[in-house]
Amino acid sequence: MKILILGAGQVGSTVAESLVGEANDITVVDTDAAKLRLLQDRLDLRTLVGNASHPSVLKQAGIEDADILLAVTQSDEVNMVACKLAASLYNTPTKIARIRATDYLEHPEIFEKENFCVDFSICPEQILTEYICKLIEFPEALQVLEFADGQVSLVAVRVFQGGPLVGNALRNLRANLPHIDARVAAIFRQDRPIIPEGDTLIEAGDEIFFIAATEDIRAVMKELRRMDKPTKRVMIVGGGNIGRRLALALERDYQVKLIEYNKRFCESLAGELTHTLVLNGDGTDENLLAAEHVADVDVFCALTNDDENNIMSSLLAKKGGARKVVALINRSAYVELVQGGQIDIALSPAHVTIGSLLAYVRQGDVAVVHSLRRGAAEALELVVHGDRQSSKVVGRRIDEIDLPKGATIGTIVRGQQVIMGHHDAVIEAGDHVIVFVINKKMIGKIERLFQVGLGFF
């Protein structure tokens, strides 16, 4: 597949890194030559220095025979103009734009065919806000991801010493939850994946991904670890796009305090947020955090544009007694260093966002993609088509399907029915199948497995 990526920032470079190893022909366009050089040194792709909204630059980059245009520059206007040019001049099949401004998102008619011709728009800040809201709702979780319009959830938890199932085999999970069907999709132990089987023993420190009907996830989490108190108090550092959105989303259900360094921003936020206490100050000021009772905070979120400030304020909050701290970190090297230490969750905006883009790029009918463990693994929701003759999965039990080693069918969603992916479950046409893949190199095999043979058409 020929993919043209406009913008070599965090989102663009992460998408390129994810797709370049999957037999895709990728070209990245940006005005920053230094960024492109760094990208080309690491990855096997083409780069072009130029303005992504200029027809001559798009043509030079190969827009004429591109299958997908991913316009993810920092400018909404450049992204929209590029999509319009791609549609009007070159009839590019799929055009995706990153849109940050709420004004544009509130008027979806702007993106329609007769206007800017954006087939799909993504807003990283909104995706990240919804992601953090889930972590606040389930404070015990490392990740909470939804599939099948919210019917099914995949949850990652870390098992603590003294947890109910520590030292027990996985089969005991079902014995302890006779009325709830859940499935462990994967276990990561000291950053190494373990394929879960009935006799696999759970150890303290394990990171367990389990999948269940959304209404059952709290009950399953109680079996895997002690439950934390429900979240009541949230403190946010940083009143930018993400901090503001998060405060708006939370302020009616939680006690929210927001710390912002810029006084002018504070005044604007105070006028917009009706139930949030807005404070003008420095999130790395230990005295300020203590004065605002950080010891009573259930979830502390450091969401400024500065990675170092986010790390420092999170460490200070944890030292001051905050129960759970979440830090927004753009540099992937920092994420690997701090995740799981004093900082409970280190969020990489690019890795949280990338799933929304990959759903449009993957082969076959892919409804949802979620990037897991900072891009190392993936969970896909695939829609099944065809019949027993044209499909390698329709009409077959899961244990009859030739899944690559390390891939797990977690759940089958059939209408409103959630069916766990046990060995004797049979897949039917129209099913939404949720597949957990511990290594991205398997993605191509999974896509081919679920594709329909040409005879079906």
Summary of the structure (lengths in Angstrom):
residues: 457
radius of gyration: 22.8
end to end distance: 21.0
largest distance: 69.8
contacts: 1591
relative contact order: 0.10
helix: 37%
strand: 27%
